[in-house]
Amino acid sequence: MAGKKKAVSAPYYSIGQLRLDNWNALKNETEDLSHCRKGSANETSHRKNIDRLLHDLSCVEQYFAIPGKAIIDKLNRSLANREHGVLAHIVKKTTRQLISDFYSGNPYSVKDDDGEQLEVDTVNDTPLNTRKNYFEVLFLENLNSVDETALHEKLRELHDPNDQFTYNVTIQHSFQDALIALFFNPNIQAVVVRYAPPYRSTNIKPLIKPYIQNVLNINLDQVPEAELGPKIGELISQFRPELDTYYVTDTALGNLKDSTLNTFRRIYYRKEDLQELHLAIIRGIRERYNTPFFSALKEYSQKPTGIFHAMPISRGNSVFKTKWIKDFGEFYGRNMFLAETSSTTGGMDSLLQPTGPLKKAQEMASKAYGSQRTFFVTNGTSTANKIVLQALVEPGDLVMIDRDCHKSHHYGLVLSGAYPVYLDSYPIEKYSIYGAVPLEQITKKLLELKAAGRLDKVKMLLLTNCTFDGMVYNVQRVMERVLAIKPDMIFLWDEAWFAFAGFTYTYKQRTGMFSANKLHDKYQSAAYRKQYKDHIKGLKAGEESTLPDPDKVRIRVYSTQSTHKTLSSFRQGSMVHIWDEDFRKKAESTFLEAYMTHTSTSPNYQMLASLDVGRRQVQFEGYEMVERSVELAMVFRAKVVDNPLLSKYFDVLTVKDFIPDKYRESGLNEYYDSTAGWNRMEDSWEKDEFMLDPTKITLFIGRTGIDGDTFKNKYLMDQYNIQINKTSRNSVLFMTNIGTTRGSVAYLTKVLLKIARQLDEHYESLNKREKEIADAHIKSLTRDVPPLPDFSRFHSSFLAVPGVPGGNLRAAYFLAYHEENCEYISMLDCKDALDQGREMVASSFVIPYPPGFPVLVPGQVVSKEIIRFMLALDVSEIHGYRADLGLRVFRESVLNRQKTATAMGAMGLAKKNNK
């Protein structure tokens, strides 16, 4: 890693963490100060500490409307006047409200004469106007203090007590300060850019520099001030596209660029009334808040309806009027049954052919997720994957696919009749985990197909992003290199575990939709045409271009997402997102046909409503909630690293454990170091070939002497009711998401400490022989790890073309439908048969859980490595394999017949091609 840029480090992971910690420290210091004897050394020490903390907090609070800079100024006055009791009281109240997220909830923006927030109902001790939704509006204009006060007062007068929404204003005076506020302050929901702001900030202190790398990396010193307003609009659409943006200018309408007109929601002139701006802000929030299908379902549920159709459970009539299942109705509540209907009229809509609220809901989801089209799916991403595959590939097409992808893709290939070209992820054998597919392997396989004259049959590249364990591809780099070889390649990114990624910029740049949009704009630009032309001129004879031809390239990207896995949705709620510039011409009819094939005519309306509401949530809170889920993951990682008892038995696997050095050009090794603190990861997410999603927390447990399956079931679940997702032989996988709380992370930490103490007691009580047995078991989990097998190969009977990558999975799958074609062989007998030189071929999918993907597919040759891996597995669940019967393989006589038929078919194809 020599010569690589050292990652920027910081004492806290996020500015939010720093902010809360400083407020807590201030609370403790002011409380102690209020009890100090006047003139004592303790008083002097506390006052010095408080002065430093107030200075640090002022660097942060200037980017928030509340508590904001006004509270800091008030606290400084109290400190100067030695009003220590008042100081402690204000700090205690402010800290309590920050920790409880009170400020980002519903407070109405009323302040007393000293600028202190008045937000508590003194009778009920509850927030005023609790049903109001609170947000903040960023004004970017270099105002003096008098004009600032006047703006606040004018906007306050415009607030209607009957409005559903209420807001405060934060005013920033420079381009850089505005961008910092957008990164720091998740409550900002609208931005007003007024005139030509100066570029450079005079407020950036060393304290906040580690947290604003994205801002500091932008250099617009050469951009004229008059163009900074439109430029920040463009950057907002890149960093936080969910926000409504407004531009106030004196530039004549005829001189405004089209890009400026397209960037901002509305453009105003100084002479226009501030009231119009206020109303536009409220209207913009109201439009995003709208949930077309959920609202329609609520309205429908309140209609008096006579049911002479299916579903006795509708309206709850078969539940609440029964003697025996009333508890069912009491558990779910009456609204659930009032909203249960099969109606597609009367204000409702049809998922198969939406024209009303469902159509609108999907359009709003498309905008939120950055796609051209979005389709709701009510039976999970397993079905979403099959829809996309059946829509886009046909029998005989080649699909390049990572072998360790979800089983739904393999079954989708069987349904479509396409030939898989399996790609192997690099193994992380020490932890019995697979990584991801290196770009070098993808391009090598593609060039191999090109050399064999099969490039025209390659239709799709299918990769999992991110994987179960958190491996994330550099999506733009993969697409760019592949499109240089195959300019019309279709990409299917399985983002089942990555739906949340589109709502924070660091993650977003590695999503399918963001990358499709960015590459499309790039290839349309004159700058890229020049870059490509210069690149082609510089190539040597026979050298492959690494850049796509702008005249040939087509951006065709599909992402399938399990919304329910990482965002708010009922179970099985999923979406298909499409960014395909050829969709209307080449794919729409087949996609709709495949959608009809796999979508139920009786979709669950509650699930659809949850997808609609989940979209509203991510547009308002996605940025904040995703950032918080990442922060909680980082906090947990640090807890394990810093605690001697936890680190005695557990390791949190980090970047260097998952990603070999050659794929990490940034040089980032880990997120947290107990000495250096937090390493910033922005540079790594932008540059490295692979990145590790920190919300996927793999805990290595080999030193406990307990395998992953046992640790999951007998310890975490049975003893402490902690549910986790995945295990390997020597690890367990925890995940944080937008529903994870600080309390749940604290509980998990407490549980692991209890388990560590139990292990201490257990190992201390062992006699010599018991200790030897325990040590041997630990050695088997930490050192004697079976090598992970690669995909062997398709048997020659099931090759699409002899000697060329691509297997006839469908033929092998259906050949196994006839039981007489197959036989069962025990694992040990398989090992002996392989040693004797027999070639065995799997007749079914064999999927151990974990790792949860096929180690064998129909038509695949059984290798010694696969049998060795299967014999070493200590899991109880293996789909497609019965220990009492053995491994199901094709009979040798069947393979011989199939081999002859395949050879004859190949000869016929060759004759056809020659003609």
Secondary structure, DSSP 8 states (H G I E B T S, - for coil): -TT-----EESSSSHHHHHHHHHHHHHHHHHHHTTS-TT-HHHHHHHHHHHHHHHHHHHHHTT-TTTHHHHHHHHHHHHHTT-HHHHHHHHHHHHHHHHTT-TTS-----B-TTS-B--B-TTT-SBTTTTSEEEEEEEE----HHHHHHHHHHHHHH--TT-SEEEEEEEE-SHHHHHHHHHH-TTEEEEEEES---SS-S---TTTGGG-HHHHT---TTS-GGGHHHHHHHHHHHH-TTSEEEEEE-S-GGGS-HHHHHHSSEEEETTS-HHHHHHHHHHHHHHHH--HHHHHHHHHHTS-----SS-TTGGGHHHHT-SS-HHHHHHH-HHHHHT----SSTT---SSS--SHHHHHHHHHHHHHT-SEEEEESSHHHHHHHHHHHHH--TT-EEEEETTS-HHHHHHHHHHT-EEEEE---EEGGGTEE----HHHHHHHHHHHHHTT-GGGEEEEEEESS-TT-EEE-HHHHHHHHHHH-TT-EEEEE-TT-GGGGGSHHHHTTSHHHHHHHHHHHHHSHHHHHHHHHHHHT--TT---SS--TTT---EEEEEE-HHHHSS--TT-EEEEEEETTIIIIIHHHHHHHHHHHS-SS--HHHHHHHHHHHHHHHHHHHHHHHHHHHHHHHHHHHHHH-HHHHHH-EE--HHHHS-GGG-TT----SEETTTEEE--HHHHHH-SEEE-TTEEEEE-GGGT--HHHIIIIIIIHHH-----EE-SSEEEEE--TT--HHHHHHHHHHHHHHHHHHHHHHHT--HHHHHHHHHHHHHHHT----------B-GGGEEETTEEEE-HHHHHHHTTSGGGEEEE-HHHHHHHHHTT---BB-S-BEEETT-S-SB-TTBB--HHHHHHHHH---SEEET-BTTTBEEEE-HHHHHHHHHHHHHHHHHHHHHHH-
